[in-house]
Each structure stands twice: as structure tokens, then as C-alpha cells.
Amino acid sequence: MSQEPHQRTEQARSALATLSVVGAALAGAAVGVLLALPLRSIAWPLLAIGLIAHLFAMVGTRRLLAAGGYEPPWWQRAGYWLCWVAIAAIAIIAAMRLA
């Protein structure tokens, strides 16, 4: 049984969005490595801004999906909460280093 064109298009869009995010993350990591010393003084503010942007997007996406009646599989829910744990750990480490 073949998939509907809309379903195939949505899967392709999702795959391309994921690839875009991975590419942007790798490019960002490379820029960070290249500019590590010159940007060291603003590293913590950049990290905070990045985490806040990520949190808004993560929560907003979850709300949009829930409003549409989408129930994510267990592994997506686990990833969501593991992300929150990682962000909390980063915040704790940042607070300890800045204290």
C-alpha cells in the first residue's frame, strides 16, 4: 500500500528540517571552535540565549502538536524530558562557574 502524496511530502519536509538543524548545529559548533578565544567573554550569555530560544521552540512545538491531538511515542516524550534534564544540568554548572 503506497502512502498518500501529502504524507510523503510531510515525511520529506520533516527529514529535511532535521537535516537543516543538524547542519546548522555543526556549522555553529565549527564557528565556536574557530572563534573560541575571541568570543570567550560572551560564551555564557550566548549559551543562555541559545537555551532560552531552544526552550521556547521545544515547548511551543509540544503545544502545537498537543492542540492537534498528536500523542508522541514514548521515545519522543523521553527525549523531551531528557532535554529538560540536560538544560537544568547546564544551568547548574553555569551558576556554579559564575558564582
Residue pairs with C-beta under 8 A, 6 or more apart in sequence:
3 11
32 39
39 46
44 94
44 97
44 98
47 90
47 94
48 94
51 87
51 90
51 91
54 83
54 87
55 87
58 80
58 83
62 80
65 72
72 80
